[in-house]
């Protein structure tokens, strides 16, 4: 469940911010920094893969998000261990998960934000740039050797370039992923798919045939569900048509094939996707309640119950959702009587493709750090915490030879007295390394991961899922960047919000049969009446400017 909620936060925050994929220009954080004079506590000759230990202890203010099911404890080992290794102590400002975006914005706008602001996804930084509230960190990444090393080794340089804002700088550093696969995809009852002769669907047409066979065998079922108000399913499905939808809608722009940008929700590809899912609904193959019912961020709940009661056999989810479905099925079908499988997103008319390669959450810094005597030491510490392999392993697993062991081949095993319930690991352990010690927490642990580290805590089925995606699916090209300056961003927001509201409302109406697909042209006319042409001109103008300035 927690793994699922982390994924939901990533997608929902990234999607809500993605319109502003590039931020306003302005004076943000242009204070002069004297690196040599503001190096108290910094290490000389700090290099990649080196343990960072401040030469003089200091305290670092940091914004901490509290998950309702993972309350922070003063006794958590993580804080003591980080201080022991680095001479850095956190001074936490706590905000609840339920309104993290609002609280974060208020703190930053009021000038009260802590120095370090974690859990930042690409686009989250955009609304704060013009005020000068956050640091243009691209000016200082030369002092972050781990970050630079793994950007190069994992071939992420072009993606980093796309973080640039209208002023040519970037204001957050992301979590780096050695391999990137969709976090959310379809979870299926593989045993049932096999029993009806469907196997694992490779395309959405295959999925349709499989759902029809299941419906014939289980006539009371509506075998396909979402659980995330359609935003998850449409997100990963849209790539099969070359469109963008759901959580991944972003600013709504796709490459038009001739160097410009087109609005995906008015395209023939988007219409074809909508028609496909409308057809599934007409044939009684979709649990429509799961497309509209509110969810608490887990996406399980009633869908897990329907999985357990064998009225749903395929649904959107992450590795955490798959675990939740398995736990529910044990109660009804019984252990060993089912097989749950996370499958690669099915392909479609656009081919066997998935979302573009992604970053995960990183951090940004308050521009007030430019006045800190610990400026350089802070950069070195965060470079170690977010990008050093030993630090990343520690944040996931805790203390070597205490909470986990590692053999000569690098294979990790949790200590027998410890558990990691969030990932169903050694449930008999008396001390949970997440709940009781703070390791594998939501704020730090998921950010940067090598493939080996990702595999160390996930199930064999998830590792197989990663292998399948990497070997059989092609990531789409990154969406063309179109950074907006301050005035453009304000104008774009005024145009984009009503456009997307119209898209979201009518996409569901078309799919659920509440609006006839014959009215598609009328729907496009409604978008045009809301200023679609002006929005396209605005974004295309920003795109052309970015290409000229960064050619």
C-alpha positions in Angstrom: 0.0 0.0 0.0 2.8 2.4 0.9 4.6 1.7 -2.3 1.4 2.4 -4.2 0.9 5.7 -2.4 4.4 6.8 -3.1 3.8 6.2 -6.8 0.5 8.1 -6.7 2.2 11.1 -5.1 4.9 11.1 -7.8 2.4 10.9 -10.7 -0.1 13.3 -9.2 2.3 16.0 -8.2 4.2 15.7 -11.5 1.0 15.8 -13.5 -0.4 18.8 -11.7 2.8 20.7 -12.2 3.7 19.6 -15.7 2.0 22.4 -17.4 4.8 24.5 -16.1 7.5 22.3 -17.4 9.5 25.3 -17.5 9.4 28.2 -15.3 9.4 31.9 -15.2 12.5 33.8 -15.7 13.6 36.3 -13.1 16.2 37.2 -10.6 15.7 34.0 -8.7 18.6 33.3 -6.4 21.2 35.5 -8.2 22.9 36.4 -4.9 26.7 36.2 -5.2 28.2 33.1 -3.6 31.8 33.1 -2.5 32.4 29.3 -2.6 35.8 29.6 -0.9 34.5 31.9 1.8 31.3 29.9 2.4 32.9 26.5 2.8 32.7 26.0 6.5 32.4 22.3 7.2 33.2 21.3 3.6 35.7 18.6 2.7 38.7 19.4 0.6 39.0 17.3 -2.6 35.5 15.8 -2.2 35.0 13.3 -5.0 32.4 10.8 -6.2 31.8 7.7 -4.2 33.6 9.2 -1.2 32.0 9.2 2.3 31.0 12.8 3.1 31.8 13.9 6.7 31.6 17.6 7.5 34.8 18.9 8.9 32.7 21.0 11.3 29.3 19.8 12.5 26.3 21.8 11.4 22.5 21.7 11.4 20.5 21.6 8.1 16.8 22.8 8.0 14.7 20.3 5.9 11.1 20.0 4.9 9.7 16.6 5.9 6.4 15.2 4.6 4.5 13.1 7.1 2.6 10.1 5.6 -0.5 9.2 7.6 0.4 5.5 7.9 4.1 6.2 8.6 4.3 8.7 11.5 7.8 10.0 12.1 9.4 9.0 15.4 12.1 10.8 17.4 13.6 7.4 18.0 14.2 6.6 14.3 17.7 5.3 13.8 18.0 7.0 10.4 18.6 10.5 11.8 21.2 9.4 14.3 23.1 7.3 11.7 23.2 10.1 9.2 24.5 12.5 11.9 27.1 9.9 13.0 28.4 9.4 9.4 28.3 13.0 8.2 28.3 15.4 11.2 25.1 16.9 9.8 21.9 17.1 11.9 18.5 17.8 10.4 16.2 20.5 11.8 12.8 19.3 10.4 9.7 21.3 9.5 6.9 18.8 9.2 4.0 19.1 6.7 1.2 16.5 6.3 0.9 14.4 3.1 -2.7 15.5 2.7 -1.8 19.1 1.8 1.9 19.0 1.1 1.7 21.1 -2.0 -0.3 23.9 -0.4 1.9 24.0 2.8 5.1 23.9 0.8 3.9 26.8 -1.4 2.9 28.9 1.6 6.3 28.3 3.3 8.2 29.2 0.1 6.1 32.2 -0.7 6.4 33.6 2.8 10.2 33.1 2.9 9.9 30.6 5.7 10.9 27.5 3.8 13.7 25.3 5.2 17.0 25.2 3.3 16.3 21.8 1.7 12.9 21.0 0.0 12.8 17.3 -0.9 10.1 15.3 -2.8 10.3 17.6 -5.8 9.3 16.3 -9.2 10.2 17.9 -12.5 7.8 20.9 -12.9 7.2 21.5 -9.1 9.8 24.2 -9.0 8.4 26.3 -11.8 6.1 28.6 -9.9 8.8 29.7 -7.5 11.5 30.7 -9.9 10.5 34.2 -10.8 10.2 35.3 -7.1 13.9 34.4 -6.5 12.8 32.0 -3.7 14.8 29.0 -4.9 18.4 28.5 -6.0 19.4 28.0 -9.6 21.2 24.9 -8.7 22.6 24.4 -12.2 25.1 27.1 -11.3 26.6 24.9 -8.7 26.4 21.3 -9.8 30.1 21.4 -10.5 30.5 20.9 -6.7 28.3 17.7 -6.8 30.6 15.0 -8.2 28.3 12.0 -7.5 25.5 13.7 -9.4 27.7 14.4 -12.3 29.2 10.9 -12.3 25.9 9.1 -12.5 24.3 11.5 -14.9 27.1 10.6 -17.3 27.3 6.8 -16.5 23.5 6.4 -16.8 23.3 8.5 -20.0 21.0 11.2 -18.5 22.7 14.3 -19.9 20.0 15.1 -22.5 17.3 14.7 -19.9 19.1 17.1 -17.5 19.3 19.7 -20.3 15.5 19.5 -20.6 15.2 20.7 -17.0 16.3 24.1 -18.1 13.9 27.0 -17.5 13.4 30.0 -19.8 16.6 31.6 -18.4 18.7 28.6 -19.3 19.1 27.4 -15.8 17.5 24.6 -13.8 16.3 24.9 -10.2 15.9 21.3 -9.0 18.0 18.2 -9.2 16.1 15.0 -9.7 16.3 11.5 -8.5 18.3 9.5 -11.0 17.2 6.1 -12.2 19.6 3.8 -13.9 16.7 2.0 -15.5 13.3 3.5 -16.0 10.1 1.5 -16.4 6.5 2.6 -15.8 5.7 2.5 -12.1 2.0 2.0 -13.0 0.7 -0.6 -15.4 -1.8 -3.5 -15.5 -2.0 -6.1 -12.8 -3.7 -9.3 -14.0 -4.9 -12.6 -12.6 -2.5 -14.6 -14.8 -4.0 -17.9 -13.8 -7.4 -16.8 -15.1 -6.0 -15.3 -18.3 -4.2 -18.7 -18.9 -7.3 -20.7 -18.0 -9.5 -19.0 -20.7 -6.7 -19.4 -23.3 -5.7 -15.7 -23.4 -2.2 -15.8 -22.0 -0.4 -12.5 -21.3 -1.8 -9.8 -23.6 0.9 -8.0 -25.6 -1.4 -5.4 -27.2 -4.7 -3.7 -26.3 -6.4 -5.7 -29.0 -5.1 -8.8 -27.2 -6.4 -7.5 -24.0 -9.9 -6.9 -25.5 -10.0 -10.5 -26.7 -8.8 -11.7 -23.2 -11.5 -9.7 -21.4 -14.2 -11.0 -23.7 -13.1 -14.6 -22.9 -13.1 -13.8 -19.2 -16.5 -12.2 -19.4 -17.9 -15.3 -21.0 -16.5 -17.5 -18.2 -17.4 -15.0 -15.5 -20.6 -13.3 -16.8 -21.1 -11.3 -13.6 -17.7 -9.7 -13.9 -16.6 -6.4 -15.3 -13.0 -7.6 -15.7 -11.0 -4.4 -16.2 -10.7 -1.7 -13.6 -8.6 1.3 -12.8 -9.0 2.5 -9.2 -7.5 5.9 -9.8 -10.4 7.8 -11.4 -9.1 6.6 -14.9 -6.0 8.7 -14.5 -3.6 5.8 -14.2 -5.0 3.5 -16.9 -5.3 6.4 -19.5 -1.8 7.5 -18.6 0.0 4.2 -19.5 -2.5 3.2 -22.2 -2.2 6.5 -24.1 1.3 5.8 -25.3 0.1 2.9 -27.3 -1.8 5.4 -29.5 1.0 8.0 -29.4 -1.2 10.3 -27.2 -0.9 11.6 -23.7 -3.7 11.3 -21.1 -4.5 10.9 -17.4 -1.6 11.5 -15.0 0.8 12.0 -18.0 -1.2 14.7 -19.8 1.1 17.4 -18.7 0.8 20.5 -20.9 -1.0 18.4 -23.4 1.6 18.8 -26.1 3.0 16.1 -28.4 5.3 16.3 -31.4 3.2 17.0 -34.5 5.8 15.2 -36.7 7.0 18.3 -38.5 8.9 20.0 -35.7 6.0 21.7 -34.0 3.7 20.8 -31.1 0.1 19.7 -31.3 -2.6 19.4 -28.6 -3.0 15.7 -27.9 -6.6 15.8 -26.8 -7.8 17.2 -30.1 -5.8 14.6 -32.2 -7.0 11.7 -34.2 -4.8 9.4 -32.0 -6.6 10.6 -28.8 -10.0 10.0 -30.4 -9.0 6.5 -31.4 -7.9 5.7 -27.8 -11.2 7.1 -26.5 -13.2 5.0 -29.0 -11.3 1.9 -28.0 -12.2 2.2 -24.3 -15.7 3.3 -25.2 -16.0 -0.1 -26.9 -14.8 -1.9 -23.8 -17.5 -0.2 -21.8 -20.2 -0.9 -24.3 -19.3 -4.6 -24.1 -19.5 -4.6 -20.3 -15.8 -5.2 -19.9 -15.0 -2.2 -17.7 -15.8 -1.6 -14.0 -17.0 1.9 -14.6 -17.2 2.7 -10.9 -13.4 2.5 -10.7 -13.2 5.2 -13.3 -15.2 7.7 -11.3 -15.1 6.8 -7.5 -12.8 8.9 -5.4 -9.7 7.2 -4.0 -7.5 8.0 -1.0 -4.3 7.7 -3.1 -3.9 4.0 -2.7 -6.0 2.8 -5.7 -6.7 -0.4 -3.9 -9.7 -0.5 -1.6 -12.8 -1.5 -3.5 -10.7 -2.7 -6.5 -8.8 -5.1 -4.2 -12.1 -6.4 -2.9 -13.4 -6.9 -6.5 -10.2 -8.8 -7.3 -10.7 -10.9 -4.2 -14.4 -11.6 -5.2 -13.5 -12.4 -8.8 -15.5 -9.6 -10.4 -12.3 -7.9 -11.6 -9.3 -9.7 -13.2 -7.1 -6.8 -14.5 -6.5 -3.4 -13.0 -4.1 -0.5 -12.8 -1.5 -0.6 -10.2 2.1 -0.6 -9.1 4.2 -3.3 -7.4 2.6 -2.2 -4.1 -0.9 -2.6 -5.6 0.0 -6.2 -6.7 1.0 -7.0 -3.2 -2.4 -5.6 -2.0 -4.3 -7.7 -4.5 -2.4 -10.8 -3.5 -3.2 -10.2 0.2 -6.9 -9.8 -0.6 -7.0 -13.0 -2.7 -5.4 -15.1 0.0 -8.5 -14.3 2.1 -11.0 -15.5 -0.5 -9.3 -17.8 -3.0 -6.6 -19.2 -0.7 -2.8 -19.2 -0.8 -1.4 -21.0 -3.9 -4.6 -20.9 -5.8 -3.9 -17.8 -7.9 -1.2 -15.9 -9.7 -1.0 -12.1 -9.8 1.3 -10.6 -12.4 2.4 -7.1 -13.2 2.6 -6.9 -17.0 4.3 -4.6 -19.5 1.8 -1.9 -20.7 0.2 -3.3 -23.9 1.1 -1.9 -27.2 -1.2 -0.4 -29.9 -1.3 1.4 -33.2 1.8 3.5 -32.3 3.8 0.3 -31.5 5.1 -1.4 -28.4 6.1 1.9 -26.7 5.9 3.2 -23.2 6.3 6.6 -21.5 9.5 8.5 -22.0 12.4 7.7 -19.6 11.7 9.4 -16.3 13.4 11.0 -13.3 12.1 10.5 -9.8 11.8 12.9 -7.0 14.8 15.1 -6.1 15.2 18.4 -4.2 15.5 22.1 -4.5 17.1 24.6 -2.2 15.9 27.9 -0.7 17.8 30.8 -2.2 18.6 31.9 1.3 21.3 29.3 1.3 23.4 31.8 -0.7 24.0 33.6 2.6 25.1 30.4 4.5 28.6 29.8 5.6 27.9 26.1 5.0 26.9 26.6 1.4 29.6 24.3 -0.1 29.2 21.7 2.7 25.5 21.5 2.1 26.0 20.8 -1.6 28.5 18.1 -0.7 26.3 16.5 1.9 23.2 16.5 -0.4 25.3 15.1 -3.3 26.4 12.3 -1.0 22.9 11.7 0.4 21.0 11.7 -2.9 23.6 10.2 -5.3 26.3 8.2 -3.4 25.7 4.4 -3.8 26.5 3.6 -0.2 24.2 6.4 1.0 21.4 5.1 -1.2 21.8 1.6 0.1 21.8 2.9 3.6 18.6 4.9 3.1 16.9 1.7 1.8 18.3 -0.9 4.1 19.8 0.7 7.1 23.1 -0.3 8.8 25.2 -3.0 7.2 25.6 -6.1 9.4 22.9 -4.7 11.8 19.7 -4.4 9.8 20.9 -6.3 6.7 23.8 -8.3 5.3 25.5 -8.4 1.9 27.4 -11.3 0.4 30.5 -11.3 -1.8 28.3 -11.0 -4.9 26.5 -7.9 -3.5 23.2 -9.8 -2.7 21.4 -8.1 0.1 19.5 -10.0 2.9 17.5 -8.4 5.7 18.6 -9.4 9.2 16.4 -12.2 10.5 15.2 -10.0 13.4 14.1 -7.3 11.1 11.3 -6.8 8.6 10.2 -4.5 5.8 6.5 -4.9 5.8 5.9 -2.3 3.1 7.5 -4.8 0.6 6.4 -8.0 2.3 9.9 -8.8 3.4 10.5 -11.1 6.4 7.2 -10.4 8.1 8.2 -12.4 11.1 10.9 -9.9 12.0 10.3 -8.2 15.3 11.6 -4.8 14.3 10.4 -3.1 11.1 13.2 -1.1 9.5 10.7 1.4 8.1 8.2 1.8 10.8 10.5 1.5 13.8 13.8 2.8 12.4 12.9 5.2 9.6 14.8 3.4 6.7 13.0 3.0 3.4 11.1 6.1 4.2 9.0 8.0 1.7 11.0 11.2 1.7 14.5 9.9 0.7 14.5 6.2 -0.2 13.0 6.1 -3.7 14.8 9.1 -5.2 18.0 7.7 -6.8 18.4 4.0 -7.5 20.7 1.8 -9.4 19.1 -1.2 -11.1 20.7 -3.5 -8.5 19.4 -1.5 -5.6 15.9 -1.4 -7.1 16.0 -5.2 -7.5 17.2 -5.8 -3.9 13.8 -5.0 -2.3 11.3 -5.8 -5.0 9.7 -9.1 -5.7 10.9 -11.6 -8.3 7.8 -10.8 -10.3 8.6 -7.1 -10.4 12.2 -7.8 -11.5 10.7 -10.0 -14.3 8.4 -7.1 -15.1 11.4 -4.7 -15.4 13.2 -7.2 -17.7 10.1 -7.6 -19.9 9.6 -3.8 -20.3 13.3 -3.2 -21.0 13.5 -6.0 -23.5 10.2 -5.7 -25.3 9.1 -2.0 -25.0 10.6 1.2 -26.3 10.4 4.4 -24.3 8.9 7.3 -26.3 11.2 10.2 -27.1 11.2 12.9 -24.4 8.4 15.5 -24.9 10.0 18.6 -26.5 10.7 21.3 -23.9 9.0 24.6 -24.2 10.1 26.8 -21.3 7.8 29.8 -20.5 8.9 33.1 -19.1 7.0 34.7 -16.3 4.3 36.5 -18.4 3.9 33.5 -20.7 3.5 31.1 -17.7 0.7 33.2 -16.3 -1.1 33.4 -19.6 -0.6 29.7 -20.3 -2.1 28.8 -16.9 -5.2 30.9 -17.7 -5.6 29.1 -21.0 -4.6 25.6 -20.0 -6.8 25.2 -17.0 -10.2 25.5 -18.7 -8.9 23.5 -21.7 -7.8 20.6 -19.5 -11.0 20.7 -17.5 -12.9 20.3 -20.8 -10.6 17.5 -21.8 -10.9 15.6 -18.5 -14.7 15.9 -18.4 -15.4 15.0 -21.9 -12.9 12.1 -22.1 -14.8 10.3 -19.4 -18.1 11.2 -20.9 -17.1 9.8 -24.2 -15.7 6.6 -22.7 -18.7 6.0 -20.4 -21.2 6.7 -23.1 -22.6 9.9 -21.6 -21.7 11.7 -24.7 -21.9 10.3 -28.3 -18.6 10.0 -30.0 -20.3 11.5 -33.1 -20.0 14.8 -31.2 -16.2 14.7 -31.3 -16.0 17.6 -33.7 -18.2 19.6 -31.5 -15.9 18.9 -28.6 -12.9 20.1 -30.6 -14.8 23.2 -31.4 -15.4 23.8 -27.7 -11.6 23.6 -27.1 -11.1 26.1 -30.0 -13.6 28.4 -28.4 -11.6 28.3 -25.2 -8.5 29.6 -26.8 -6.8 26.4 -28.1 -5.1 28.3 -31.0 -3.7 30.9 -28.7 -2.4 28.2 -26.3 -0.7 26.4 -29.2 0.9 29.6 -30.5 2.2 30.3 -27.0 3.7 26.9 -26.4 5.1 26.6 -29.9 6.7 30.0 -29.6 8.4 29.0 -26.4 9.5 25.8 -28.1 11.1 27.6 -31.0 12.8 30.1 -28.7 14.3 27.2 -26.6 15.6 25.5 -29.7 17.3 28.7 -30.9 18.9 29.4 -27.6 20.0 25.9 -26.8 20.9 24.6 -30.3 
